[in-house]
Amino acid sequence: MSTPSATDRFNEEKATFAIRGADAPDLDAGVAAIRNVLKTLPQRSGVYRMQDARGDVLYVGKARSLKQRVANYTQIKALPKRLQRMVSQTRSMTIVTTNNEAEALLLEAQLIKRYRPAYNVLLRDDKSFPFILLRADTDFPRVQKHRGARRATGNYYGPFASAGSVNNTLNALQKLFLLRSCTDGFFKTRDRPCLLYQIKRCSAPCVGRIDKAAYAELVGDAKDFLAGRSTQVQAKLGTQMQAAAEAMDFELAALLRDRLKALTFVQGTQAINAEGVGDADVFALACKEGLIGIQAFFIRGGQNWGHRSFFPTHTAEVPEDEVLTSFLTQFYEEVPPARTVLLDRDLPEAELLAQALGDAAGYKVALSVPQRGDRRRLMDQAKRNAVEALERRLAESTTQARLLREVADLFDLPEPPDRIEVYDNSHIQGTNALGAMVVAGPEGFRKGQYRKFNIRNKDTVPGDDFAMMREVFQRRFARAQAEDPDRDGGEWPDLVLIDGGRGQLNAARGVLEDLGIEDVCLVGVAKGPNHGREGREVFHLMDGRDFQLPVNAPVLFYLQRLRDEVHRFAIGAHREKRAKAIGASPLDEVPGIGPARKKALLMHFGTGRAVRNASLDDLKRTPGVSAAVAQQVYDFYHAR
């Protein structure tokens, strides 16, 4: 079945109706706009978007019957206060029809993720889920951690709740099945085994220490283990160990014994409270003091592949069942569902949700509420974890709110900051220079909003931190002025921290003054006496004052944590850029030369210098390079 985003299924241009009105909230104007759209709505399923006077999306909803569902918004007295506020801001609507309600549910999740509307329940999670990928495109498949789109050929196992869960399982796979984890380039260039072979975590197929058939058997055992058939693998290892011992091959028997011990250990750590469950995703919801937390367990083949807590936003005045339904549709936008999804409550739209998830996944998905046995015990554990995670979140939010109030008092802000931006530069003697920005708020770090700035001003003297800071601030705030001059998008900072002293602060301040920005609070955070070894950072303010905080002040620890985070992010980005520069080729500068043609040229000539000095006839004789490309390469170098 094709996805709801297929162009031949939806046509928004033909289904868009808009009435523009005043910006101020007005119930009568909102109802009038909705009624005008209502006249043209069909009695069929679809998705509707409510928009304000500027066209920003306020709410995305789905309906079995668009006409009946949208008509409910004109009955103001029957609506909760939250929806009344939404109607008062509505000035236009966009309608998209679908073939059925299940498709509407999937499309609703896609549009919520795209527009992040103010009145929808939102799943805020910046991290994608990691998987284990067992490649299937080589004679000796590689086992590796994988994030992102699943384009590579092979078997994907997951999701895992965290990178730590994946790393633990990968370590177990290396100990148990001796599968290679190296890249293809590293694999092809080896002439002797690497350290992993010496410590018995790889079978060294790169140098022929194991043949293709024996390696394929190890791959099959690994697939059985990841699919939950670890008991069969255990029995097989036990039989092989016994046979090796009887044949007096004690070295092989010891190796199999170690693998068997590793398997027993993994079974004891991963199968906690998950035996007999098979493949399942487990979700439990907890609510306290207006905050909702959802705990997710990922069970595959009876193995516990970790758990994660989620805290959806915009949940005020929204029923818990609706929050959980909206959460699941958005959650499974990125993650393939297990065939069984266990919930702690019955949902009114459970059948519709199961149909939509099954249509998207291509197999049947069942939603159920466990009543007894292993599944019930697992659900009880998920509920306890949900409550405990929610209580920790409440305690952290209380502490965080207190810290932000102290930050506001410390830097004379009118109210606790909602968005704090922190800046730092990183380079080695001016090479591979870049600036970094991290963002923090009441909920913690907003990693999806981190930014890197490659220093590209040719007039900047290498190593000039002040000039680098000026360039970063010029690009950041000039763009903010152009894209959000009214500061309605939530992208303007309430507080800016700069990792540096008075010089960096003055450089940033000069840029903002040139742009006409005078109301952004800038603070320089510099290491104090003895280069900060005493934890006594010096804070430089725009009015010329400098001060230090007591070494045991909680607000100092918070500000240090912000500074350390931008330092970590900047150094990591710099290392990544430096690593790319080391592996760069002179052919990268030639426009229109992709990886395949670059490889063909280097394989034929040996070095980039040889390509540059080659004649046009020699370039044309390169296998895989056309005459036009050869002419392009020749002209690029000789035009200079």
C-alpha angles and dihedrals in degrees: 000000000000122000122263090248093067111132094224092058104048131039113180095179092066093046102048121113121175138182116184120212143157120314095232116094109264123170094200093051091048094050091047091053092049093047091051090055091043091065092067101039120116127223094251140098124277149115128278131199123203115209135188128230092282093050095252113147113250100176141000119206138169129216141188087216114023094197095053095042097048091045089065090068091065091061094082099175092057093053125092118245092259093059092042089058089049093051091049089059097042116110102154142016137209118209127200119183123211136190094249143353094265090060089047090054092053093046090049090057091049093051094045089054091048100046103027092211120210095233100044126090104254130206104216109195120135097189125086117219118257123232135191113243121202103193119225102185098086137055089245106039119214123225114216147153114264136193131176132020115009100230101133118094113252146068119309121205121192162340099248118194095230144001088256091060090051093047092051091051092046090052089051091050091051092050094043105039105017093226119169119253099182125112121262092250092053091045094054096049100050120115096173135026118277128229093276089067091050092054091045098250098116135038092219100234087166091077099031100261087137129029127232096259095050091046090050088055090054089050090052091051090050091052090051091050094049090046091057099258093120092134090064091049090049092052091048093051091048092053092047092049091051092049092049091050092050089050089054090243093137095165091060091042090054091050091051090046091055091049090049091051090050091051092050090051093049091049090053094051102039103040097060109145091340104093114128093014098100114188113354144140113218124204129183126176129211128185129194134157092354094306122114125205127187123199119206126195121190114209121182122175090346091304122122106232094185140276137249136196123227130194111195118206132223091041098133112126090001117125114247093239090055091048092053093046092050091045093053094049092051094041093055092050087086104021127061108236124239115246088250123047114188118204133185093227143027113262122212090226098039095125092048092047092049091050093049094048091047092049091051095044097042095234137073116281121195125202117202144160110229115230105180147359129029094338092053092050090049091050091050089053091050090051092052090049091048092053093045093047091049092051090050090049092051091049091048093047090051091051091043092051090051091049092050090051089053090049089052091051092045095054099030096248117166091233139357109295118255094191125032119184121197124194135198139160128223131192143127110240088329097307122128088004121184142158125229135205127193125187129213134180142164091297094050131255117359098211094176088067098051113122138198123207117201108213103236104157105120091205092061110107109232109261095017100138093183094055090046091052090049091053093049093050093044092055096040099049098033087057091046090053092050097045102035111018092157092051093229097129098073092240097112115096124237090201132020121200119194122199097227145057137272093305095058091043092053091047091054092043091053091055093051091048090052089052092049094246111141106152102066113104112230123193128180117215111202132173111259132219117335088023093291097302089131092054091244104135117186116229116210116202129200093246091062098260122134125193144163131218129225111274092241097047112127091216089057090054089050094051091046089053090054091049093047091051094055089045090053093046094047094049092047092050091047092051090050091051092047091050091053090049091053091054094044122120130209086239089067087078094059109096116234095019110124130188095275096052092041089054092048092052094047093046090052100042102025100222140039090242090057090052090051093051095043121115121241092253091053091050091051090054092059110115112246094017119108125217091252093053091046089053090049092052092045093049092048094058101033096045085069 
